[in-house]
Amino acid sequence: MIVDEALETTAADTTNVSETDSHLQVTNDGHDSLRYHLLGPSLTKAGQDSVDQQKVSEIIYNASKGSKYFNNEEYKDKNLTQKIERILSRKRQLERVDLASDLRRADDYIVEQEVSRDLSQTIVHIDCDAFYAAVEELDRPELKDVPMAVGKGVLTTCNYHARKFGCRSGMAGFVAMKLCPSLICLPLNFEKYTAKAGEVRDILADYDTRFESASIDEAYLNITQYCEDHEMDPEDVVTQLRDEVHQKTKITISAGIAANAKIAKIASNRNKPNGQFRVASERAVILSFMHDLPTRKVNGVGRVFERELDAIGIKTCGDIYPLRAYLSKLFGEKAFHFLIQCYLGLGRTAVQPAGEYERKSVGTESTFRDVSGKAELREKLRWIAEELEKDLIRTQFKGRTLVLKVKLHTYEVLTRQVIPPKAVHVADDLYAYALPMMAKLEKEIPGMKLRLMGLRCTNLVSTKKVNVNFFGLLRHRTSNNGDGPLSTKAPSSDDDGMWEVWPEAEFEEAARQEREDDMNELERLSQEEYVGDTSQQPQHATHIARSSVLDQESLEKHEDFWDCPICDKPQKANDKEFNEHIDHCLSRQTIKQAVKDMPIESLDQSISSYVQSTSSRNIGIRKRKSPFSNPHESKKRLFFGTR
């Protein structure tokens, strides 16, 4: 079952998405787009096809209306609506401009990408089915046949019985109970999940010792060598892998098989639960597979970007090609590259252990009920400084740059950054350099009330005796030596490094952050719902649920997030990822626009012409490198752990 059934499935998915869009247009209060936004980040999760999404959206809308969370989401929705209006205005302007040169440049880029297409690797994305719920059901088999979920304040996962009612990850617990009154919610048990993840990890290593963890229930493998060594077909290998996992761990996994990680990720969701799907490593098959695929199905396209694309006529990946001349002007160069690669079905083929990525930042933060008053704020700041010192000692780093993040009671996020005269890691120094930033904010905002505070060190300096990386090479350092006088600066987004980066990594991270933001905000909504009953208030459950098991101690203490100064969305406390997200936000805030249809058939003609031209002139094309081949790229989160 390769592409024909894939296209049928895609058509069905498109129908469901269209139905969701259409039934949200029946209201007259101007909140149609907000209702769709409130449906949450897991709308495309497996098991949602038969759900009445209008009913779900109305329940979420009515349950959250009047809360700070609702007001904040309404504010964001209005801003996005205004932004889209500007995009459409710019689109109309660009339709009157000659974009012939942009069209030629886009075609040249497409042909260059086609020539460098790598179909030699077999990449597998595995995804444990309803992982937390599946692990809990092992201890309580009676829950297999009833709706159940894991997570109290916010659902971190739910079984497929619960999904039939519209329940899904990232949903506030009290909302889920209104959708399914019989829903059984269990508390999180990370020790149990980590142990089970370790069992899965051991099996994965038998097929690819350099497998790459993507989350606690996901991983990428390159089984090319395994297939060759055992003279097996990829589908047979994955079937064997899935059977082995089920037999030894008693949980099921679904898998996607493709020529690159992007398509493998999409394919793994096709036959859930306990299934697999392969997209053959053939150019024609890949193009057909991507053509009718809704953009939201691509990892890296979140709800905000989906709505922006939809506004200019891009609903499926096939819609990207006719608009190729406009993409860079509307979305920026990185978005242009990302979207073209989505259309072509291109992605990274390098898979390597997450432990080989260098850490770029260390941070900690705490969410609390509204706090004001200098004494209490300084007490919080001192505690956070002490927690950060522990993390810096544990990770063996000092920071040349110190960032303070606060979230006001109005949900407005502010960040301040300072460069001390020396790298810091001691709590006294962290507090001393953070305090002036806090004091300045207090002067700027009289009566300041906070609900979140955090500190983060970036531009890290290793405190290990030998300053070398995994490959025995000196680690990359910023050009700022940090020896100058105390100064402040705005965060920089110029951190591309020496390698050309696959743009999908940045967009996937941005989409992930969008999902985490939704879960975090819903957690706060649930906290407000439980006012007066502190015993039921969820404490960072969502943060932990989506975090790494790289270090169990850090999981038990806290999670690290920093809000983007552009979109105000919480970002993982990782300097590289944070800067990439800012760059992405900035590029997306540049004007977007328009559409001009060009025949898709011209692509093959362009490729043929280009190949002949480059052959006759002996012009080489620089081969794109995956960011994951670069030891200086940002450290990714470990979930299945290291070996």
C-alpha positions in Angstrom: 0.0 0.0 0.0 1.9 3.0 -1.3 0.7 6.0 -3.2 -2.7 5.1 -4.5 -4.2 4.5 -1.1 -2.2 7.5 0.2 -4.0 9.7 -2.3 -7.4 8.3 -1.3 -6.5 8.9 2.4 -5.4 12.4 1.6 -8.6 13.1 -0.2 -10.6 12.0 2.8 -8.4 14.1 5.1 -9.0 17.1 2.9 -12.7 16.6 3.0 -12.6 16.5 6.8 -10.5 19.6 7.0 -12.9 21.4 4.6 -15.9 20.3 6.6 -14.3 21.7 9.7 -13.6 25.0 8.0 -17.1 25.2 6.6 -19.1 24.5 9.8 -17.1 27.2 11.6 -18.5 29.8 9.3 -22.0 29.6 10.6 -21.6 32.0 13.6 -22.1 35.7 13.3 -20.0 37.0 16.2 -16.8 37.4 14.2 -15.1 34.6 16.1 -15.1 31.9 13.5 -11.3 31.9 13.1 -10.9 32.0 16.9 -13.1 29.0 17.2 -11.0 27.1 14.8 -7.9 28.3 16.6 -9.3 27.0 19.9 -9.7 23.5 18.5 -6.1 23.1 19.5 -2.9 21.8 18.0 -3.9 18.2 17.7 -6.8 18.6 15.3 -5.0 16.4 12.7 -4.2 13.6 15.2 -5.3 10.1 14.3 -8.7 9.1 15.5 -10.4 12.5 14.9 -11.9 11.8 11.5 -15.5 11.1 12.7 -15.6 13.8 15.4 -18.1 16.7 15.2 -15.5 19.5 15.4 -18.2 22.2 15.5 -19.5 20.7 18.8 -15.9 20.5 20.1 -15.1 24.1 19.1 -18.3 25.4 20.7 -17.6 23.6 24.0 -14.1 25.0 24.2 -15.3 28.4 23.2 -18.0 28.6 25.8 -15.9 27.0 28.5 -13.0 29.4 28.1 -14.9 32.6 27.3 -14.1 35.4 29.7 -10.9 33.9 31.0 -7.4 35.5 30.6 -6.5 32.7 28.2 -9.5 33.4 26.0 -8.8 37.1 26.0 -5.2 36.5 25.1 -6.2 34.2 22.3 -8.8 36.6 21.1 -6.1 39.3 21.0 -3.8 37.1 19.0 -6.5 36.1 16.6 -7.4 39.8 15.9 -3.7 40.5 15.3 -3.4 37.6 12.9 -6.6 38.7 11.1 -5.2 42.2 10.6 -1.9 40.7 9.5 -3.7 38.6 6.9 -5.5 41.6 5.6 -2.2 43.3 5.1 -1.0 40.2 3.3 -4.0 40.2 1.0 -3.4 43.9 0.3 0.2 43.2 -0.6 -1.0 40.4 -2.8 -3.1 42.7 -4.8 -0.2 45.0 -5.3 2.1 42.2 -6.4 -0.4 41.0 -8.9 0.2 44.2 -10.8 4.0 43.8 -10.8 6.1 41.9 -13.3 7.6 39.0 -11.3 9.3 37.3 -14.3 12.7 37.4 -12.6 11.3 35.9 -9.4 9.7 33.2 -11.4 13.0 32.3 -13.1 14.8 32.3 -9.8 12.2 30.0 -8.3 12.4 27.6 -11.2 16.2 27.6 -11.0 16.0 26.7 -7.3 13.4 24.0 -8.0 15.7 22.4 -10.6 18.7 22.7 -8.4 16.8 20.9 -5.6 15.6 18.2 -8.0 19.1 17.5 -9.3 20.3 17.0 -5.7 17.4 14.8 -4.7 18.6 11.8 -2.7 16.6 8.6 -3.1 19.3 6.2 -1.9 18.3 6.2 1.8 15.5 4.4 3.6 14.3 6.5 6.5 11.8 5.3 9.1 9.8 7.4 11.5 8.3 5.4 14.3 5.6 6.7 16.7 4.3 4.8 19.7 0.5 4.7 19.7 -1.0 6.8 22.5 2.1 6.1 24.4 1.3 7.3 27.9 -2.1 5.8 27.8 -0.8 2.5 26.4 1.7 2.3 29.2 -1.0 2.9 31.8 -3.2 0.3 30.2 -0.6 -2.3 30.8 -1.1 -1.9 34.5 -4.8 -1.5 34.2 -6.1 -3.6 31.3 -9.7 -2.7 32.1 -9.0 0.8 30.7 -8.3 -0.5 27.2 -12.1 -0.6 26.4 -13.1 2.7 28.0 -12.3 6.4 27.3 -9.2 7.3 29.2 -6.5 10.0 29.2 -3.3 10.8 31.0 -3.0 14.3 32.5 -5.2 16.1 35.0 -5.1 19.8 34.2 -4.2 19.2 30.5 -4.4 16.0 28.6 -1.0 14.8 27.4 -2.5 11.9 25.5 -5.7 9.8 25.4 -6.6 6.4 24.0 -8.5 6.0 20.8 -11.8 5.5 22.6 -11.5 9.0 24.0 -10.6 10.4 20.7 -13.9 9.4 19.2 -15.5 12.0 21.6 -13.1 14.7 20.4 -10.7 14.4 23.3 -7.0 14.8 22.4 -3.6 15.9 23.7 -3.3 19.6 24.5 -6.9 19.9 25.7 -7.9 21.2 29.1 -9.1 18.5 31.4 -12.4 20.1 32.3 -13.1 20.7 28.6 -12.4 17.0 27.8 -14.8 16.0 30.7 -17.6 18.0 29.0 -16.9 16.3 25.8 -16.8 12.9 27.4 -18.3 12.8 31.0 -17.1 9.2 31.4 -13.5 10.0 30.6 -11.0 8.6 33.1 -8.0 10.8 33.7 -4.9 9.4 35.3 -1.9 11.4 36.7 1.4 11.4 34.9 4.0 8.8 35.9 7.3 9.7 34.2 9.3 6.9 35.8 7.0 4.4 34.2 7.1 6.1 30.8 10.9 6.5 30.9 11.4 2.9 31.7 9.1 1.8 28.8 10.9 4.2 26.4 14.1 2.5 27.4 12.7 -0.8 26.3 11.8 0.6 23.0 15.1 2.2 22.6 17.0 -1.0 23.1 15.1 -2.6 20.2 15.6 0.4 17.9 19.3 0.2 18.4 19.3 -3.3 16.9 18.1 -1.8 13.6 20.1 1.5 13.7 22.6 2.1 16.4 22.5 5.8 15.4 18.8 6.3 15.7 17.5 9.8 16.5 15.0 10.5 19.2 12.4 13.1 18.4 10.2 12.9 21.4 9.4 10.5 24.2 7.3 8.4 21.8 9.0 9.1 18.4 12.3 8.3 16.7 13.9 8.3 13.3 16.0 5.4 11.9 18.0 4.9 8.8 17.6 1.2 7.9 19.4 1.4 4.6 22.3 -0.6 5.9 20.2 -3.1 7.8 18.2 -3.9 4.7 21.4 -4.5 2.7 23.0 -6.6 5.4 19.9 -8.8 5.9 18.8 -8.7 2.3 15.3 -7.6 3.3 12.7 -5.3 1.9 12.2 -2.1 4.0 8.5 -2.9 4.6 9.5 -6.4 5.9 12.1 -4.9 8.2 9.6 -2.4 9.7 7.0 -5.1 10.1 9.6 -7.2 11.9 10.6 -4.1 14.1 7.0 -3.4 15.0 6.3 -7.0 15.9 9.4 -7.2 18.0 8.4 -4.0 19.9 4.9 -5.3 20.5 6.1 -8.7 21.6 8.8 -7.4 24.0 7.2 -4.2 25.3 3.4 -5.0 24.9 2.8 -1.6 23.3 2.2 -0.9 19.6 4.0 1.5 17.3 3.1 2.9 13.9 5.7 3.7 11.2 6.3 5.7 8.1 8.9 4.6 5.5 10.2 7.0 2.9 13.3 8.4 1.3 13.6 11.2 3.8 12.6 12.2 7.3 9.9 14.7 6.2 7.8 12.2 4.3 8.5 9.4 6.8 7.0 11.6 9.5 3.8 12.2 7.4 3.5 8.6 6.4 3.7 7.3 10.0 0.3 8.9 10.7 -1.5 7.2 7.8 -2.3 3.8 9.3 -2.5 4.5 13.0 -2.8 2.8 15.3 -0.5 -0.2 14.9 0.2 0.2 11.2 2.8 1.3 8.7 2.8 3.1 5.4 5.5 3.4 2.7 6.0 6.1 0.1 8.2 4.5 -2.5 11.5 6.2 -3.2 10.6 7.3 -6.7 10.3 10.9 -7.8 6.9 10.5 -9.5 5.4 8.8 -6.5 6.7 11.4 -4.1 5.4 14.3 -6.1 2.0 12.6 -6.4 2.0 11.9 -2.7 2.7 15.5 -1.8 0.5 17.2 -4.4 -2.9 16.8 -2.7 -1.5 16.7 0.9 -3.0 19.5 3.1 -0.3 21.8 4.2 -1.3 21.2 7.9 -0.2 17.6 7.5 3.4 18.7 7.0 5.5 18.9 10.2 6.4 22.5 10.4 3.1 24.0 9.4 1.1 25.0 12.4 -2.3 26.6 12.7 -1.0 30.2 12.2 1.1 29.4 9.2 -1.7 27.2 7.8 -4.1 30.1 8.0 -1.7 32.5 6.3 -1.1 30.1 3.5 -4.8 29.4 3.1 -5.4 33.2 2.8 -3.4 33.4 -0.4 -4.7 30.2 -1.9 -2.3 27.5 -0.6 -4.4 24.7 0.9 -2.3 21.7 -0.3 1.3 21.3 -1.2 0.3 21.2 -4.8 -0.9 24.8 -4.5 2.6 25.9 -3.7 4.0 25.6 -7.3 1.7 28.1 -9.0 2.6 30.7 -6.4 6.3 30.0 -6.4 7.2 33.5 -7.8 5.6 35.2 -4.8 6.8 33.0 -2.0 10.1 34.8 -1.2 8.4 38.2 -1.3 5.6 37.2 0.9 7.2 34.9 3.4 11.0 35.5 3.1 13.8 33.3 1.8 13.6 30.6 4.4 9.9 30.1 4.0 10.4 30.0 0.3 12.9 27.2 0.6 10.8 25.3 3.1 7.6 25.5 1.0 9.4 24.5 -2.3 10.8 21.5 -0.5 7.4 20.6 0.7 6.1 20.8 -2.8 8.9 18.6 -4.1 8.8 16.2 -1.1 12.4 16.9 -0.2 13.8 16.5 3.3 16.9 15.5 5.3 18.2 12.0 5.1 20.8 12.3 7.8 19.9 10.6 11.1 22.1 10.7 14.1 21.9 10.5 17.9 20.5 13.6 19.5 23.4 13.5 22.0 25.8 14.7 19.2 24.2 18.1 19.1 25.8 20.8 21.2 23.8 22.6 23.8 23.4 26.3 23.2 21.7 27.5 26.4 20.8 26.6 30.0 17.8 28.1 31.6 15.1 27.7 34.2 11.7 29.4 34.8 8.8 29.2 37.1 5.1 29.9 36.6 3.1 31.1 39.6 0.0 33.0 40.5 0.1 36.8 40.1 3.0 38.1 42.2 3.8 41.8 42.9 5.9 43.7 45.4 9.6 44.2 45.3 10.4 41.8 48.2 8.4 38.9 46.7 9.8 39.5 43.2 13.3 39.5 44.5 12.7 36.4 46.5 11.5 34.7 43.3 14.5 36.0 41.3 16.9 34.8 43.9 15.4 31.3 43.9 15.5 31.1 40.1 19.2 32.2 40.2 20.0 29.4 42.6 18.1 26.8 40.5 20.0 28.0 37.4 23.3 27.7 39.2 22.5 24.0 39.9 21.7 23.4 36.3 24.8 25.1 35.1 27.0 23.1 37.5 25.2 19.9 36.4 25.6 20.6 32.7 29.2 22.0 33.2 28.6 25.4 31.6 29.0 29.1 32.2 27.1 31.8 30.3 28.5 34.9 28.6 25.0 36.2 28.2 22.2 36.3 30.8 18.6 36.7 29.7 15.7 37.6 32.0 12.2 36.7 31.0 9.0 37.8 32.7 5.3 37.3 31.8 2.9 39.9 33.2 -0.4 39.1 34.6 -1.9 40.3 31.3 0.2 37.6 29.5 2.5 40.1 27.9 6.0 38.7 27.7 9.1 40.8 28.2 12.7 39.8 27.9 15.9 41.6 28.8 19.4 40.6 28.0 22.8 41.6 29.5 26.4 40.7 28.8 28.3 40.5 32.1 32.1 41.3 32.0 32.8 37.6 32.5 31.1 34.3 32.0 28.8 33.6 35.0 27.3 30.5 36.7 27.3 31.3 40.4 23.9 32.2 41.9 25.3 35.4 43.5 26.5 36.6 40.1 23.4 35.5 38.3 21.2 37.4 40.8 23.5 40.5 40.8 23.3 40.9 37.0 19.6 40.0 36.7 18.5 42.4 39.4 19.2 45.7 37.5 17.1 44.3 34.6 14.3 43.5 37.0 14.6 47.0 38.7 14.4 48.7 35.3 11.2 46.8 34.4 9.7 47.8 37.8 10.4 51.5 36.9 8.9 51.1 33.4 5.8 49.3 34.7 4.6 50.7 38.0 2.8 48.1 40.1 4.1 45.3 37.9 2.5 41.9 38.6 4.1 38.8 37.2 2.9 35.2 36.7 6.2 33.8 35.3 9.9 34.6 35.7 12.9 32.9 34.3 16.7 33.2 33.7 18.7 31.8 30.9 22.4 31.7 30.1 23.4 31.7 26.4 26.8 31.9 24.6 27.9 29.0 26.8 31.4 28.3 27.9 32.2 24.8 28.9 33.7 24.3 32.4 35.1 20.9 31.5 38.8 20.6 31.6 39.2 19.8 27.9 37.1 22.0 25.7 36.5 19.7 22.8 33.4 18.3 21.2 32.4 14.7 20.4 34.6 14.8 17.3 37.7 16.0 19.1 37.4 19.5 17.6 37.2 22.8 19.4 33.7 23.9 20.0 32.3 26.8 18.0 32.4 30.1 19.9 30.7 33.3 19.4 32.8 36.2 18.2 31.9 38.2 21.3 34.5 37.3 23.9 32.4 38.7 26.7 35.3 40.6 28.2 33.9 44.1 27.6 32.1 46.3 30.1 28.5 45.4 31.3 26.1 46.2 28.5 22.7 45.2 27.2 21.5 44.2 23.7 18.6 42.8 21.9 18.6 39.1 21.1 20.3 38.3 17.8 18.8 36.0 15.2 22.0 35.8 13.2 23.2 32.4 14.2 23.2 30.4 11.0 26.6 28.9 11.5 28.9 27.7 8.8 26.6 25.1 7.3 23.7 25.5 5.0 20.7 24.4 7.1 17.6 22.5 5.9 14.8 25.0 6.5 12.5 22.3 7.6 14.3 22.1 11.0 13.4 25.7 11.8 9.8 25.4 10.7 9.3 22.1 12.5 10.7 23.7 15.7 8.4 26.7 15.3 5.4 24.4 14.9 6.4 22.4 17.9 6.7 25.6 19.9 3.3 26.6 18.8 1.9 23.3 20.1 3.7 23.7 23.4 2.4 27.2 23.7 -1.2 26.0 23.3 -0.7 23.3 25.9 0.9 25.8 28.4 -1.8 28.3 28.0 -4.5 25.6 28.4 -2.7 24.5 31.6 -3.1 28.0 32.9 -6.7 28.0 31.9 -7.3 24.9 33.9 -5.5 26.5 36.8 -8.0 29.3 36.7 -10.8 26.7 36.5 -9.6 25.2 39.7 -9.4 28.4 41.7 -10.0 27.7 45.3 -8.9 24.1 45.1 -5.2 24.1 45.1 -5.0 20.4 45.5 -6.2 19.9 42.0 -4.1 22.6 40.3 -1.8 21.1 37.7 1.8 22.0 38.3 3.8 22.2 35.1 2.3 18.9 33.9 2.3 20.0 30.3 5.8 21.3 30.3 7.0 18.0 31.7 4.8 15.9 29.4 6.5 17.3 26.3 10.0 17.5 27.7 13.0 15.3 27.4 14.0 12.4 29.5 17.6 13.4 28.9 17.9 14.2 32.6 15.3 12.9 34.9 16.4 15.3 37.7 15.7 18.3 35.5 12.3 16.9 34.6 11.3 16.7 38.2 12.4 20.2 38.9 11.2 22.4 36.1 11.0 23.1 32.4 12.7 25.9 30.5 10.8 28.2 28.2 11.4 31.7 26.8 8.9 33.7 24.9 9.5 35.0 21.4 9.6 38.9 21.5 7.8 38.8 18.1 4.9 36.5 18.6 5.0 36.1 22.4 4.9 32.3 22.1 7.0 30.3 24.7 10.1 28.8 23.1 12.3 26.0 24.4 15.3 27.4 26.3 17.8 26.7 23.6 19.7 29.6 22.1 20.0 28.2 18.6 16.4 27.2 18.4 15.2 30.4 20.0 17.2 32.5 17.5 16.0 30.5 14.6 12.4 30.9 15.8 12.8 34.7 16.0 14.3 34.7 12.5 11.4 32.7 11.3 8.9 35.1 12.9 10.6 38.1 11.4 10.6 36.5 7.9 6.9 35.6 8.2 6.1 39.1 9.3 7.4 40.5 6.1 4.6 41.0 3.5 3.1 38.0 1.9 0.9 37.8 -1.1 -0.3 36.5 -4.3 -0.9 34.0 -6.9 -0.2 33.5 -10.5 -0.8 30.1 -12.0 2.0 28.4 -14.0 1.6 25.0 -15.6 3.1 22.2 -13.5 4.2 20.5 -16.6 6.9 23.2 -17.1 8.8 21.7 -14.1 9.9 18.6 -16.0 10.9 20.7 -19.0 12.9 23.0 -16.7 14.7 20.1 -15.1 15.6 18.5 -18.4 16.8 21.8 -19.8 18.8 22.5 -16.7 20.5 19.1 -16.6 21.5 19.4 -20.2 22.8 22.9 -19.6 24.8 22.0 -16.5 26.2 18.9 -18.2 27.4 20.9 -21.2 29.0 23.6 -19.2 30.2 21.2 -16.5 28.7 23.3 -13.7 28.6 21.7 -10.3 25.8 22.2 -7.9 26.7 22.7 -4.3 25.3 19.8 -2.3 23.0 20.8 0.5 24.1 19.6 3.9 21.7 18.6 6.6 22.0 20.6 9.8 22.2 17.3 11.6 25.6 16.5 10.1 27.0 19.5 11.9 28.3 19.0 15.4 27.8 22.7 16.1 24.1 22.7 15.6 21.8 23.2 18.6 21.3 20.3 20.9 18.1 18.5 20.4 15.9 17.1 23.2 16.6 13.5 24.1 13.5 11.4 24.7 14.4 7.7 24.2 17.7 8.6 25.7 21.3 7.8 24.9 23.1 4.5 24.9 
